[in-house]
Amino acid sequence: MPKGQVPVTADDGLTTRQRRNRPLVVVHGGPGKGKSTAAFGLALRGWNQGWSIGVFQFVKSAKWRIGEQAALEALGRLHEQTGEGGPVEWHKMGSGWSWSRKEGTEEDHAAAAREGWAEIARRLAEETHTLYVLDEFTYVLKWGWVDVDEVVRVLRERPGYQHVVITGRDPDPRLLEVADVFTEMTKVKHPFDQGQKGQRGIEW
């Protein structure tokens, strides 16, 4: 595809500028490696544009500090000190969420997931961030912890200029209907298949 050219001509009544600047819902799914990595790469590009970045991790342990978290939080501190880039917030599931200290049973985690989603929905209504990364959010939808139809409604009705990127396997078809971008990561080969565990700098 030629640089800057699109393969179709849109008939939506928008100007080229309006169409180019539409806020997007992006979903990274599939069994392959790279879903969260792609989302955090988008967060880095957004930070460079001066966007407010909100990362919300739903499944990974609240005690596990991944490399992208350290990097983005450092960039958030740089913004606070120099004004470069944009502000960054990073919240984790369960005991790691700043507004919830629940941990323990599955029911506790489900309640924490609902609280987390309620906080995200509130922020979307208030246009708090420019980019929201909902990491591994597809799982809490699949497990029934958060209502899919409510999520779709909130995403469709969100005001202003707010991008949302969602990661995780097996995204619900209803979520894909509201998505502007859906990329499926397909695993062809992986070191795990040869019994090799995750390593520093690659998995975290």
NORJO-V503602 format. One line per field, one symbol per residue. ss: DSSP state (H for helix, E for strand, L for the rest). psi: psi as a letter, one per 30 degrees, with the letter a starting at -180 (. if undefined). burial: I if it has 24 or more other ideal C-beta (glycine too) atoms within 12 Angstrom, else O. Layout:
ss->???
psi->???
burial->???
//
This chain:
ss->LLLLLLLLLLLLLLLHHHHHLLLLEEEEELLLLLHHHHHHHHHHHHHHLLLLEEEEELLLLLLLLLHHHHHHHHHHHHHHHHLLLLLEEEEELHHHLLLLLLLLLHHHHHHHHHHHHHHHHHHHHHLLLLEEEEELHHHHHHLLLLLHHHHHHHHHHLLLLLEEEEELLLLLHHHHHHLLEEEELLLLLLHHHHLLLLLLLLLL
psi->kkkfklfljkhgglleeeeegkklkkkjalflkfeeeeefeeeeeeefgglkkjkjkfekkffjjleeeeeeeeeeeeeeeffkbllkkkkllbffkfgkgklcleeeeeeeeeeeeeeeeeeeefhelekkjikhffefeefgekkeeeeeeeeegklaijkkkklllhkkeeefefkfkjkjjkkelkfefggklllkfef.
burial->OOOOOOOOOOOOOOOOOOOOOOIIIIIIIOOOOOIIIIIIIIIIOIIOOOIIIIIIIIIIOIOOOIOIIOIIIOIIOOIOOOOOIIIIIIIIIIOIIOOIOOOOOOOOIIIIIIIIIIIIIOIIOOOIIIIIIIIIIIIIIIOOIIOIOOIIOIIOOIOOOIIIIIIIIIIIOOIIOIIOOIIOIOOOOOOOOOOOOOOOOOOO
//
